[in-house]
Amino acid sequence: MENKISYILGKEASSRYSGRNIKDLNYLNRDLKSVIAIDFMEENLLKHKKNLILLPPFNGEETDTEFRNIIPFLKGKFY
């Protein structure tokens, strides 16, 4: 299976919005209709809420399956 996670957005891909730094998907230079962002804080993607899959913070436990639970959706979207 080909790795589909192409980018991790850091500070260099942020912009000021409503008085704070947020992740700006426009830095990816691609059609945002085909971009999905996964985060645990909606505030991190205020300008791109349509692209956001909001998950609770990872707690480090094996019982934390939130990310695994969205894998079928992601596979359906890209394969």
N, CA, C and O atoms as a Tinker XYZ file with bonds, in Angstrom:
   316  protein
     1  N      0.840000   -1.174000    0.000000    73     2
     2  CA     0.000000    0.000000    0.000000    64     1     3
     3  C      0.890000    1.244000    0.000000    63     2     4     5
     4  O      1.845000    1.341000    0.771000    81     3
     5  N      0.568000    2.162000   -0.853000    73     3     6
     6  CA     1.334000    3.396000   -0.956000    64     5     7
     7  C      0.968000    4.339000    0.189000    63     6     8     9
     8  O     -0.202000    4.465000    0.550000    81     7
     9  N      1.966000    4.991000    0.748000    73     7    10
    10  CA     1.743000    5.939000    1.836000    64     9    11
    11  C      1.050000    7.177000    1.279000    63    10    12    13
    12  O      1.560000    7.800000    0.348000    81    11
    13  N     -0.084000    7.537000    1.825000    73    11    14
    14  CA    -0.851000    8.671000    1.324000    64    13    15
    15  C     -0.739000    9.915000    2.181000    63    14    16    17
    16  O     -1.233000   10.972000    1.788000    81    15
    17  N     -0.103000    9.822000    3.340000    73    15    18
    18  CA     0.087000   11.021000    4.156000    64    17    19
    19  C      1.278000   11.762000    3.567000    63    18    20    21
    20  O      2.428000   11.350000    3.718000    81    19
    21  N      0.976000   12.848000    2.901000    73    19    22
    22  CA     2.008000   13.557000    2.152000    64    21    23
    23  C      2.657000   14.693000    2.918000    63    22    24    25
    24  O      3.826000   15.004000    2.689000    81    23
    25  N      1.922000   15.314000    3.819000    73    23    26
    26  CA     2.440000   16.501000    4.484000    64    25    27
    27  C      2.020000   16.536000    5.943000    63    26    28    29
    28  O      0.921000   16.112000    6.302000    81    27
    29  N      2.901000   17.041000    6.763000    73    27    30
    30  CA     2.576000   17.392000    8.134000    64    29    31
    31  C      2.779000   18.892000    8.215000    63    30    32    33
    32  O      3.873000   19.390000    7.950000    81    31
    33  N      1.732000   19.611000    8.580000    73    31    34
    34  CA     1.810000   21.066000    8.599000    64    33    35
    35  C      2.415000   21.555000    9.904000    63    34    36    37
    36  O      1.917000   21.257000   10.990000    81    35
    37  N      3.484000   22.300000    9.778000    73    35    38
    38  CA     4.141000   22.897000   10.935000    64    37    39
    39  C      3.960000   24.398000   10.932000    63    38    40    41
    40  O      3.099000   24.931000   10.231000    81    39
    41  N      4.771000   25.072000   11.716000    73    39    42
    42  CA     4.656000   26.534000   11.845000    64    41    43
    43  C      4.846000   27.249000   10.511000    63    42    44    45
    44  O      4.265000   28.311000   10.287000    81    43
    45  N      5.657000   26.670000    9.624000    73    43    46
    46  CA     5.902000   27.328000    8.338000    64    45    47
    47  C      4.659000   27.345000    7.451000    63    46    48    49
    48  O      4.609000   28.091000    6.474000    81    47
    49  N      3.662000   26.537000    7.780000    73    47    50
    50  CA     2.422000   26.484000    7.008000    64    49    51
    51  C      1.262000   27.044000    7.832000    63    50    52    53
    52  O      0.152000   26.513000    7.813000    81    51
    53  N      1.543000   28.116000    8.545000    73    51    54
    54  CA     0.489000   28.732000    9.346000    64    53    55
    55  C      0.324000   30.187000    8.938000    63    54    56    57
    56  O      1.210000   30.793000    8.336000    81    55
    57  N     -0.822000   30.721000    9.282000    73    55    58
    58  CA    -1.077000   32.136000    9.030000    64    57    59
    59  C     -1.850000   32.699000   10.214000    63    58    60    61
    60  O     -2.425000   31.950000   11.003000    81    59
    61  N     -1.859000   34.014000   10.331000    73    59    62
    62  CA    -2.592000   34.677000   11.412000    64    61    63
    63  C     -4.056000   34.776000   11.014000    63    62    64    65
    64  O     -4.384000   35.180000    9.899000    81    63
    65  N     -4.925000   34.403000   11.934000    73    63    66
    66  CA    -6.365000   34.474000   11.692000    64    65    67
    67  C     -7.043000   34.657000   13.042000    63    66    68    69
    68  O     -6.785000   33.898000   13.976000    81    67
    69  N     -7.885000   35.633000   13.145000    73    67    70
    70  CA    -8.589000   35.936000   14.399000    64    69    71
    71  C     -7.630000   36.049000   15.586000    63    70    72    73
    72  O     -7.937000   35.601000   16.690000    81    71
    73  N     -6.464000   36.653000   15.341000    73    71    74
    74  CA    -5.522000   36.917000   16.415000    64    73    75
    75  C     -4.654000   35.753000   16.846000    63    74    76    77
    76  O     -3.997000   35.835000   17.884000    81    75
    77  N     -4.629000   34.669000   16.078000    73    75    78
    78  CA    -3.780000   33.529000   16.456000    64    77    79
    79  C     -3.248000   32.841000   15.206000    63    78    80    81
    80  O     -3.770000   33.031000   14.108000    81    79
    81  N     -2.208000   32.044000   15.385000    73    79    82
    82  CA    -1.670000   31.266000   14.279000    64    81    83
    83  C     -2.506000   30.008000   14.099000    63    82    84    85
    84  O     -2.807000   29.303000   15.062000    81    83
    85  N     -2.878000   29.736000   12.848000    73    83    86
    86  CA    -3.621000   28.517000   12.530000    64    85    87
    87  C     -2.981000   27.840000   11.331000    63    86    88    89
    88  O     -2.247000   28.471000   10.569000    81    87
    89  N     -3.259000   26.561000   11.168000    73    87    90
    90  CA    -2.758000   25.822000   10.007000    64    89    91
    91  C     -3.482000   26.316000    8.768000    63    90    92    93
    92  O     -4.702000   26.481000    8.772000    81    91
    93  N     -2.725000   26.549000    7.714000    73    91    94
    94  CA    -3.282000   27.082000    6.479000    64    93    95
    95  C     -3.044000   26.082000    5.353000    63    94    96    97
    96  O     -1.928000   25.964000    4.847000    81    95
    97  N     -4.079000   25.372000    4.966000    73    95    98
    98  CA    -3.949000   24.343000    3.929000    64    97    99
    99  C     -3.588000   24.915000    2.567000    63    98   100   101
   100  O     -3.160000   24.173000    1.683000    81    99
   101  N     -3.750000   26.206000    2.382000    73    99   102
   102  CA    -3.372000   26.816000    1.108000    64   101   103
   103  C     -1.880000   26.675000    0.827000    63   102   104   105
   104  O     -1.463000   26.753000   -0.329000    81   103
   105  N     -1.073000   26.469000    1.857000    73   103   106
   106  CA     0.366000   26.271000    1.670000    64   105   107
   107  C      0.675000   24.966000    0.938000    63   106   108   109
   108  O      1.795000   24.776000    0.464000    81   107
   109  N     -0.299000   24.072000    0.840000    73   107   110
   110  CA    -0.077000   22.815000    0.129000    64   109   111
   111  C     -0.082000   22.992000   -1.385000    63   110   112   113
   112  O      0.372000   22.111000   -2.114000    81   111
   113  N     -0.592000   24.123000   -1.860000    73   111   114
   114  CA    -0.650000   24.410000   -3.300000    64   113   115
   115  C     -1.338000   23.306000   -4.085000    63   114   116   117
   116  O     -0.827000   22.851000   -5.109000    81   115
   117  N     -2.487000   22.880000   -3.609000    73   115   118
   118  CA    -3.272000   21.868000   -4.323000    64   117   119
   119  C     -4.749000   22.153000   -4.139000    63   118   120   121
   120  O     -5.143000   22.952000   -3.289000    81   119
   121  N     -5.559000   21.488000   -4.947000    73   119   122
   122  CA    -7.006000   21.639000   -4.870000    64   121   123
   123  C     -7.475000   21.135000   -3.513000    63   122   124   125
   124  O     -7.309000   19.955000   -3.204000    81   123
   125  N     -8.050000   21.995000   -2.711000    73   123   126
   126  CA    -8.437000   21.625000   -1.350000    64   125   127
   127  C     -9.626000   20.663000   -1.314000    63   126   128   129
   128  O     -9.957000   20.135000   -0.253000    81   127
   129  N    -10.266000   20.431000   -2.450000    73   127   130
   130  CA   -11.342000   19.434000   -2.507000    64   129   131
   131  C    -10.803000   18.029000   -2.267000    63   130   132   133
   132  O    -11.557000   17.134000   -1.886000    81   131
   133  N     -9.516000   17.831000   -2.484000    73   131   134
   134  CA    -8.918000   16.500000   -2.313000    64   133   135
   135  C     -8.014000   16.427000   -1.085000    63   134   136   137
   136  O     -7.195000   15.514000   -0.973000    81   135
   137  N     -8.155000   17.382000   -0.162000    73   135   138
   138  CA    -7.309000   17.424000    1.032000    64   137   139
   139  C     -8.152000   17.137000    2.268000    63   138   140   141
   140  O     -9.224000   17.714000    2.455000    81   139
   141  N     -7.653000   16.242000    3.101000    73   139   142
   142  CA    -8.258000   15.965000    4.398000    64   141   143
   143  C     -7.222000   16.282000    5.461000    63   142   144   145
   144  O     -6.070000   15.860000    5.370000    81   143
   145  N     -7.644000   17.027000    6.466000    73   143   146
   146  CA    -6.772000   17.345000    7.595000    64   145   147
   147  C     -7.333000   16.671000    8.834000    63   146   148   149
   148  O     -8.534000   16.739000    9.094000    81   147
   149  N     -6.472000   16.025000    9.592000    73   147   150
   150  CA    -6.875000   15.356000   10.828000    64   149   151
   151  C     -6.210000   16.097000   11.985000    63   150   152   153
   152  O     -4.993000   16.282000   12.007000    81   151
   153  N     -7.023000   16.511000   12.933000    73   151   154
   154  CA    -6.503000   17.265000   14.073000    64   153   155
   155  C     -7.396000   17.020000   15.271000    63   154   156   157
   156  O     -8.499000   16.491000   15.138000    81   155
   157  N     -6.914000   17.407000   16.446000    73   155   158
   158  CA    -7.722000   17.258000   17.648000    64   157   159
   159  C     -8.229000   18.596000   18.173000    63   158   160   161
   160  O     -8.893000   18.653000   19.208000    81   159
   161  N     -7.910000   19.681000   17.449000    73   159   162
   162  CA    -8.400000   21.008000   17.845000    64   161   163
   163  C     -8.986000   21.712000   16.622000    63   162   164   165
   164  O     -8.268000   22.028000   15.673000    81   163
   165  N    -10.284000   21.952000   16.654000    73   163   166
   166  CA   -10.942000   22.639000   15.548000    64   165   167
   167  C    -10.333000   24.017000   15.309000    63   166   168   169
   168  O    -10.285000   24.495000   14.175000    81   167
   169  N     -9.873000   24.649000   16.377000    73   167   170
   170  CA    -9.297000   25.989000   16.273000    64   169   171
   171  C     -8.041000   26.014000   15.404000    63   170   172   173
   172  O     -7.676000   27.069000   14.886000    81   171
   173  N     -7.378000   24.877000   15.237000    73   171   174
   174  CA    -6.167000   24.826000   14.416000    64   173   175
   175  C     -6.455000   24.974000   12.930000    63   174   176   177
   176  O     -5.554000   25.296000   12.155000    81   175
   177  N     -7.701000   24.743000   12.522000    73   175   178
   178  CA    -8.061000   24.814000   11.102000    64   177   179
   179  C     -9.297000   25.680000   10.894000    63   178   180   181
   180  O    -10.216000   25.278000   10.181000    81   179
   181  N     -9.334000   26.847000   11.496000    73   179   182
   182  CA   -10.507000   27.709000   11.413000    64   181   183
   183  C    -10.888000   28.069000    9.981000    63   182   184   185
   184  O    -12.072000   28.213000    9.678000    81   183
   185  N     -9.914000   28.213000    9.106000    73   183   186
   186  CA   -10.193000   28.591000    7.721000    64   185   187
   187  C    -10.554000   27.404000    6.832000    63   186   188   189
   188  O    -10.949000   27.593000    5.682000    81   187
   189  N    -10.422000   26.181000    7.351000    73   187   190
   190  CA   -10.611000   24.990000    6.517000    64   189   191
   191  C    -11.440000   23.924000    7.236000    63   190   192   193
   192  O    -11.077000   22.747000    7.228000    81   191
   193  N    -12.536000   24.323000    7.847000    73   191   194
   194  CA   -13.354000   23.382000    8.623000    64   193   195
   195  C    -13.934000   22.268000    7.760000    63   194   196   197
   196  O    -14.166000   21.164000    8.252000    81   195
   197  N    -14.171000   22.544000    6.473000    73   195   198
   198  CA   -14.722000   21.513000    5.577000    64   197   199
   199  C    -13.726000   20.386000    5.324000    63   198   200   201
   200  O    -14.122000   19.289000    4.930000    81   199
   201  N    -12.456000   20.639000    5.540000    73   199   202
   202  CA   -11.414000   19.643000    5.300000    64   201   203
   203  C    -11.040000   18.869000    6.562000    63   202   204   205
   204  O    -10.219000   17.954000    6.502000    81   203
   205  N    -11.619000   19.218000    7.679000    73   203   206
   206  CA   -11.183000   18.706000    8.969000    64   205   207
   207  C    -11.935000   17.449000    9.399000    63   206   208   209
   208  O    -13.163000   17.385000    9.341000    81   207
   209  N    -11.170000   16.460000    9.829000    73   207   210
   210  CA   -11.697000   15.344000   10.598000    64   209   211
   211  C    -11.203000   15.578000   12.010000    63   210   212   213
   212  O    -10.002000   15.535000   12.279000    81   211
   213  N    -12.135000   15.824000   12.900000    73   211   214
   214  CA   -11.802000   16.165000   14.281000    64   213   215
   215  C    -11.806000   14.895000   15.130000    63   214   216   217
   216  O    -12.815000   14.196000   15.228000    81   215
   217  N    -10.662000   14.615000   15.736000    73   215   218
   218  CA   -10.531000   13.467000   16.621000    64   217   219
   219  C    -10.180000   13.948000   18.021000    63   218   220   221
   220  O     -9.605000   15.024000   18.181000    81   219
   221  N    -10.520000   13.163000   19.034000    73   219   222
   222  CA   -10.064000   13.526000   20.378000    64   221   223
   223  C     -8.549000   13.342000   20.469000    63   222   224   225
   224  O     -7.982000   12.582000   19.684000    81   223
   225  N     -7.891000   14.008000   21.390000    73   223   226
   226  CA    -6.438000   13.847000   21.531000    64   225   227
   227  C     -6.074000   12.387000   21.802000    63   226   228   229
   228  O     -6.775000   11.688000   22.534000    81   227
   229  N     -4.977000   11.942000   21.206000    73   227   230
   230  CA    -4.492000   10.582000   21.422000    64   229   231
   231  C     -4.011000   10.455000   22.859000    63   230   232   233
   232  O     -3.238000   11.284000   23.338000    81   231
   233  N     -4.470000    9.418000   23.540000    73   231   234
   234  CA    -4.101000    9.278000   24.951000    64   233   235
   235  C     -2.964000    8.286000   25.177000    63   234   236   237
   236  O     -2.523000    8.104000   26.312000    81   235
   237  N     -2.481000    7.640000   24.109000    73   235   238
   238  CA    -1.344000    6.741000   24.225000    64   237   239
   239  C     -1.690000    5.324000   24.628000    63   238   240   241
   240  O     -0.812000    4.464000   24.696000    81   239
   241  N     -2.948000    5.075000   24.895000    73   239   242
   242  CA    -3.370000    3.743000   25.319000    64   241   243
   243  C     -3.745000    2.884000   24.119000    63   242   244   245
   244  O     -4.203000    3.401000   23.101000    81   243
   245  N     -3.552000    1.575000   24.237000    73   243   246
   246  CA    -3.942000    0.655000   23.163000    64   245   247
   247  C     -5.447000    0.689000   22.908000    63   246   248   249
   248  O     -5.904000    0.364000   21.812000    81   247
   249  N     -6.197000    1.075000   23.905000    73   247   250
   250  CA    -7.648000    1.140000   23.746000    64   249   251
   251  C     -8.096000    2.378000   22.982000    63   250   252   253
   252  O     -9.273000    2.501000   22.644000    81   251
   253  N     -7.186000    3.285000   22.707000    73   251   254
   254  CA    -7.511000    4.483000   21.931000    64   253   255
   255  C     -7.522000    4.096000   20.458000    63   254   256   257
   256  O     -6.466000    3.941000   19.844000    81   255
   257  N     -8.702000    3.941000   19.898000    73   255   258
   258  CA    -8.840000    3.461000   18.518000    64   257   259
   259  C     -9.453000    4.498000   17.591000    63   258   260   261
   260  O     -9.877000    4.159000   16.487000    81   259
   261  N     -9.507000    5.744000   18.013000    73   259   262
   262  CA   -10.166000    6.774000   17.210000    64   261   263
   263  C     -9.593000    6.867000   15.798000    63   262   264   265
   264  O    -10.344000    6.928000   14.825000    81   263
   265  N     -8.265000    6.879000   15.683000    73   263   266
   266  CA    -7.670000    6.979000   14.346000    64   265   267
   267  C     -7.958000    5.721000   13.535000    63   266   268   269
   268  O     -8.305000    5.804000   12.356000    81   267
   269  N     -7.818000    4.573000   14.155000    73   267   270
   270  CA    -8.120000    3.318000   13.438000    64   269   271
   271  C     -9.564000    3.278000   12.967000    63   270   272   273
   272  O     -9.858000    2.695000   11.923000    81   271
   273  N    -10.456000    3.882000   13.710000    73   271   274
   274  CA   -11.873000    3.865000   13.345000    64   273   275
   275  C    -12.169000    4.623000   12.054000    63   274   276   277
   276  O    -13.170000    4.338000   11.398000    81   275
   277  N    -11.331000    5.574000   11.675000    73   275   278
   278  CA   -11.589000    6.329000   10.437000    64   277   279
   279  C    -10.871000    5.741000    9.234000    63   278   280   281
   280  O    -11.047000    6.233000    8.119000    81   279
   281  N    -10.070000    4.704000    9.426000    73   279   282
   282  CA    -9.339000    4.095000    8.305000    64   281   283
   283  C    -10.277000    3.622000    7.198000    63   282   284   285
   284  O     -9.979000    3.877000    6.031000    81   283
   285  N    -11.386000    2.952000    7.488000    73   283   286
   286  CA   -12.291000    2.551000    6.391000    64   285   287
   287  C    -12.776000    3.742000    5.570000    63   286   288   289
   288  O    -12.873000    3.658000    4.346000    81   287
   289  N    -13.082000    4.852000    6.245000    73   287   290
   290  CA   -13.506000    6.053000    5.520000    64   289   291
   291  C    -12.387000    6.568000    4.619000    63   290   292   293
   292  O    -12.621000    6.904000    3.458000    81   291
   293  N    -11.170000    6.628000    5.160000    73   291   294
   294  CA   -10.041000    7.127000    4.382000    64   293   295
   295  C     -9.745000    6.218000    3.197000    63   294   296   297
   296  O     -9.464000    6.707000    2.102000    81   295
   297  N     -9.802000    4.923000    3.394000    73   295   298
   298  CA    -9.586000    3.982000    2.280000    64   297   299
   299  C    -10.640000    4.171000    1.205000    63   298   300   301
   300  O    -10.329000    4.151000    0.014000    81   299
   301  N    -11.880000    4.354000    1.619000    73   299   302
   302  CA   -12.954000    4.584000    0.652000    64   301   303
   303  C    -12.794000    5.862000   -0.115000    63   302   304   305
   304  O    -13.217000    5.958000   -1.267000    81   303
   305  N    -12.191000    6.846000    0.506000    73   303   306
   306  CA   -11.998000    8.148000   -0.118000    64   305   307
   307  C    -10.867000    8.136000   -1.151000    63   306   308   309
   308  O    -10.922000    8.864000   -2.143000    81   307
   309  N     -9.852000    7.315000   -0.919000    73   307   310
   310  CA    -8.643000    7.374000   -1.753000    64   309   311
   311  C     -8.350000    6.124000   -2.561000    63   310   312   313
   312  O     -7.429000    6.141000   -3.377000    81   311
   313  N     -9.086000    5.049000   -2.374000    73   311   314
   314  CA    -8.786000    3.824000   -3.117000    64   313   315
   315  C     -9.980000    3.385000   -3.920000    63   314   316
   316  O     -9.919000    2.369000   -4.613000    81   315
